[in-house]
Amino acid sequence: MRVGKPLPLVLAAFEARFDEVLSPDAFERTAEALFAGVEYFLPDANWSGSAAGSQVASARYTTRTAEFLDRDRSRAVSIRPELIRLEVGLYDGHDRFRDFVSQVVVALEEVGTVASLRRVGFRTVDEISLPWSGRDPRQWKGMIAEPLLAPLELFGNSPDFRRLSGRLQFSLSDEHEINLNYGALPSPALRISPARLRTRPRKSPGGVFMIDIDSYSERSLSADQVTVDHVLKELQAPIDGIFKACVTDLYEGYHRRVPGESVASSFENIGEEN
C-alpha cells in the first residue's frame, strides 16, 4: 500500500496557568510590559505595531485578553489574568520552541507580577492526510495502529462509518500526565486561535487522522526561565514516542518536527529529550 505525503504538525502550544489570578491592574501592567519585552527579546520577529493587515505584526488588547502575533504570523503569545499561552503554526523543532518559550518567560520575569505557576503543558496536533478521496475511517487500516481503530470491528463491514474518535488519559509519573485525543475525521477540525496564525497547508481530499497529544504537569512551580525550561524538556520528551505508537511501519516519509527528518530517524530515540 502506498502512503501519500501527509499533512505535518499543524500546531504546537505551551500553556502556563498562574497560581494566582492577576488583578485588573496587574494584568494591564503585565500585558503592556510583556508586549514591550517580547519585542525586545525577539527583535527578529518584528512584534511591534498595531496596524491591521495580514502582513504586519499586531497586538490586540482588552481587559481580559492580550494577543501578540509576529510579522510572519507563525508565532503567537496570548495572556489572560489566569494564564499565558504560546503557539507556533510552523513548528521547527523542540529546541527552537524552547528558545521561544524561554525568551517570553524572561520577558514575563521582568514584569514581576507572576511568581509561581500551578499547571504547565505542551501540546502538539498532527493531521495526517491521504492522497485519495474518501471519508471511511476503515481506509486508515495498515497506517494507524490497530488498537486505535478497534471500534470499527464491532459491526463488520456493512455500516457506513463517517468518523472515529477517542481519548486516552494516562500518567507517566505522579507529576506528569498525558491526554491523547485521536480520530479519523472527514476534514481538518482543529480550530486555530488566533485565527490569523499561519500553519502549513491543511487541505486533504481523503480526510485526516488527527493525533492530538497534551503533555502536562500540575504542580506548583517557580515562574522563572530555568525552571520552566527544565519542565518543558520533560514534557516534550515522550511526545515523539507516543506519536510513533499511534502509527505503523507502513507510514513512511513523514516529515516530523525537524524539516527533512523521516519517521524512522525521528523516533530512533523514543522518550529521550530533544
N, C-alpha and C positions, 0 to 999 in steps of 0.2 A: 504494500500500500504506500503510495506516495503521499507525503505530508507537505502541504504548501507552507510558504513563509507566513508565520503568524504575526499578529499584532504584538509588539513588545510591551514592556511595562508602560502603563499609561499614567500612573500616579504613585508618588512616594510622599509620605507625610510624617511629620513629627509633631506631637502634641504634648504639652506640659500643663497640668492643672495646678493652680496655686493653692497653697494651704489655706490662705485667707483671701476672700473676695476683696478686690480693690474698691475703695470708696470712690464716689464720683470725682473728687478732686485728685486722688491718687491715680485713677485711671486716665484722666486728662493729661496729667503731667507725664505719666508713663508713655502714653501714645505719642505725645509730641516729642519727648526725648528719644524714644525708640526710633521714630522715623529719622530724626537727625543722626542718631547713632548708626542705623543701618546704612544710611547714605555715606557716613564716614568710614565704616568698617568694610563696606562693599562698594568702593568707588567705581569699580569696573562695570557695575550693573546700571549706573545712572538712575538711581531710585528717586531723585529729586523731581519736583514739579507736580502740578495737579491738573494739567490741561487734559481735556478729553481727547480721545482718539486712540486707535489701536496700536500706534507705533511709538507712543511716548509713555514714559513712566507715569504712574498715577498713584494717588492716595485718596482713600475715601474715609471720612470720619463722621461718626455720630456719637451720641452719648453712650452707646452700648458697644460699638464695634469700630475698630480702625483697621483698614486693609491697605497693604502696600504691595505694589506689583512692579517688577523690574521692567526695563525698557523692552526686552525681547519677549516678555510675558511668559517666561519659563519658570520663574520663581515667585512665590507669594508669601507674605508674612501677614498674619491677622492676629489681633489681640482683642480680647474681651475682658471684662472685670474678673473673670474666673479662670482664664486660660490664655495661652499663646499657641499658635499653630503655624507651622512652616510647611509649604507644599511645593513640590517640584514636578512639572509635567514632562520634562525632558531629562530623565534620570541618567547620570553619567558615572555611577559607581558609589559604593558605600563610603569610601574615603572622602570624596568631594562633597558628598551630602553632609558628612560630619563636620567638614570645614565650614559649610554654610551654617549649620546649626550653631557651631562654636562661636562664629562671628556675631550672630544675632544674640546669643546668650551673653557674650561680653558686653554688647550694647545695652542689654537689659540690666546687667550688673551695674553699669554706670549710673542708671537711674536710681537704684537702691530702694525701690518700692516693693520688690518681691524678694522675700528672704528664703522661702522654702517652697517645695513642691510636694504634692501628695499623689500624683499619678503622672507617669511619662509613658509614651507609647510611640512605636514606629510601625507604620503601615505601608504595605505595598499592594497594588492592584494590577494584576495581569489580565489581559483579554486576548486569548488565543483565537485565531481566525482559521477558517477553511477556505480553500480557493474555489470551491464549487458551491452552487446554490443548494439550499435545503435547510430545514428547521428541525428535523427529527433528532432528539438527543442521542438516539442509537448510533448516529454516524460518528460519534466520538469513541466508539469501542475500538480498542487497539492503540489509541493515542493517550487516553486518560486512564489512570489506574482503575482497575475493575471495582474495588470497594466503593469508589465514589459513584459508580454507575449501577450499583447493585439493585436499587428500586426498579429499574427497567425490566428486571427479570420476573417481577411479581405477576405480570399479566400476559406473558407471552409476547408474540409479535403482532397481535391484532390491533391493539389500541393505537390511536393517532396521538402520540405524545407531542406535546407542544413545548414543554420546558421541564428542566430538572434543576432543583436547588437543594442545598443542605448547609448545615452549620455544625462545626465540631469545636468544642471548647476543651482545653486541657492545660495542665500545669507542667512546667519544666522544673520548677522549684517552688519553694514557699513564697518567693518574691517575683516569679516570672510566669506570666500567663499567656496563652495563645488563643485567639479566636480565628478559626479558619472558616470562611464563607466561600462556597463554590457553587457553580451552576452552569448548565447548558442553556443559553439564552438566545432568543431569536435575533437580538440586536444588542449592541453595547448599551449597558444600563447604568453605568457609573455616572452620577451627576457631578460634574466638575464645578467646584466653587473655590475661588472666584470664577465666574463664568468665562471670563476672558483669559484665564490661564491656558497657555498653549500646550498641547500634548502632541504625541505622534498621531499619524492618521488612524482613524478608528472605524473605517468602513469595512464591511465584511459581507460577501454575498451569501455565506453559509452560516450566519450566526456566529456566536462567540462562546468560548468556555472561559468563565471568569474564575480566577483564583485570587481571593482577597485575604491577605494574612495580616492580622493585627497582633503585634508582639508588644506586651506592655507590662509595667510593674507598678503596683500600688503600694507605696511606702513613702515615708517622709524623707525627702532629700534636700540637701542644700542647693540653692539655685545658682551655683557657681559653675564656671566653664569646665573646670577639671572634673567635677562630679558628674555633670550632665554628659560630657564626652565619654566617660567610663561606662556609664549606664547605657548610653546609646550603642556602644560597641557590643554590650551584652545582648541588647535587644535585636541587633542586626544579625548576630552570629547564626541563629537557626533558620533564618528566612530561606536561604537558597536550598538547604536540605529539605525543608518542608515542601517547597515547590517541586523538587525532584521526586519526592514521594508521590506527588499527585499526577505525574505523567509517566509514560512508558518509554522503553528504549527506541520505539518506533518514532518517537517525537524528536527529530533531529533538526539541526540548523537553526535552533532558537537563539537569537541574539539577545543574551541576557545581561543586564547590568552594565558590563563593560562592552562598548561597541566592538563587534567582530569576534566576541567570545562565544564559543559554541556551548551547547548544553553539557557535553562531556567534560570540558575544561572548567566550566563554571561551577560544577558540583563535585569536582575532584576531591576537595577537602570539605566535606559536609560538616556543618556545625562549627567550623573554625572561624575566628574573627577575620574580617576582610581588612 
